[in-house]
Amino acid sequence: MSKVHIIKLIVGVEDIAHFYRIQRREEIEFKGRLIVPCWTRYKPRHADEILRSGGSIYRVINNRIVCRHKILGFDMVETKEKGTMCMIMQDPQMIETVHMPRRAFQGWRYLKPCDVPADKGVYTGKDSQDNIPVDLGAELKEAGLL
């Protein structure tokens, strides 16, 4: 069984380091476990498959897939501001991925297995070892130099 993943755009965030700082502030304890919530209107129809397969939520910043979090669960929550919302419970550990181009879209989508980028490793809030700007790195990769 292949893993079932979803992908979601992040708006108003500069880069992965900025997103990491936001995620650290949003950590909460839920049923005795530390999680980072991600809010969306609708629960995925294939939520059980995502959980059974060990799926992740991949995140897009500035038109590039840059990281993922393992999905730990889904919970429908009644909020004062927006009514019923789906809380996607994410593992607080952020995994940086090879940065891949991705066009903007609304909401979340299922991510096809062929479009899943490779992991670079656990992101700790510090810049990558190579310190190459994302755009330059993409151009170098396109040219076959990375």
Residue pairs with C-beta under 8 A, 6 or more apart in sequence:
1 52
1 53
2 53
2 113
3 53
3 54
3 55
3 56
3 113
3 116
4 46
4 49
4 50
4 53
4 55
4 110
5 50
5 55
5 56
5 57
5 58
5 68
5 110
5 111
5 113
5 116
6 44
6 50
6 55
6 56
6 57
6 58
6 71
6 88
6 108
6 109
6 110
6 111
7 57
7 58
7 59
7 60
7 65
7 102
7 108
7 109
7 110
7 111
8 38
8 40
8 57
8 58
8 59
8 60
8 107
8 108
8 109
9 59
9 60
9 104
9 105
9 106
10 19
10 59
10 60
10 61
13 19
13 22
13 61
14 61
14 62
15 61
15 62
15 66
15 134
16 61
16 66
16 67
16 94
16 96
16 123
17 125
17 127
19 59
19 61
19 66
19 67
19 94
20 94
20 123
20 125
21 125
23 36
23 69
23 92
23 94
24 92
24 125
26 36
26 37
27 34
27 35
27 36
27 92
28 34
28 35
28 36
28 37
29 35
30 37
30 75
30 89
33 72
34 92
35 72
35 89
35 90
35 91
35 92
36 69
36 89
36 90
36 91
36 92
37 87
37 88
37 89
37 90
38 57
38 69
38 87
38 88
38 90
39 85
39 86
39 87
39 88
40 85
40 86
40 88
40 107
40 108
41 82
41 85
41 86
41 107
42 86
42 107
43 74
43 76
43 86
44 50
44 74
44 108
44 110
46 110
47 74
49 55
50 71
51 71
51 72
51 73
51 74
54 70
55 70
55 71
56 68
56 69
56 70
56 71
56 95
57 68
57 69
57 71
57 88
57 90
57 108
58 65
58 67
58 68
58 97
58 111
58 116
58 117
59 65
59 66
59 67
59 68
59 69
60 66
60 102
60 104
62 134
63 101
63 102
63 103
63 104
64 99
64 100
64 101
64 102
64 134
64 138
65 97
65 99
65 100
65 101
65 102
65 117
66 96
66 97
66 99
66 134
67 94
67 95
67 96
67 97
67 123
68 94
68 95
68 97
68 119
69 90
69 91
69 92
69 93
69 94
69 95
70 90
70 91
70 93
70 95
71 88
71 89
71 90
71 91
72 89
72 90
72 91
73 89
74 86
74 87
74 88
74 89
75 86
75 87
75 89
76 84
76 85
76 86
76 87
77 84
77 85
77 86
77 87
78 84
79 85
93 122
94 122
94 123
95 119
95 120
95 121
95 122
95 123
96 119
96 120
96 121
96 122
96 123
96 128
97 117
97 118
97 119
97 120
98 117
98 118
98 119
98 120
99 117
99 134
99 137
99 138
100 115
100 117
101 138
120 128
130 137
132 140
132 146
137 146
140 146
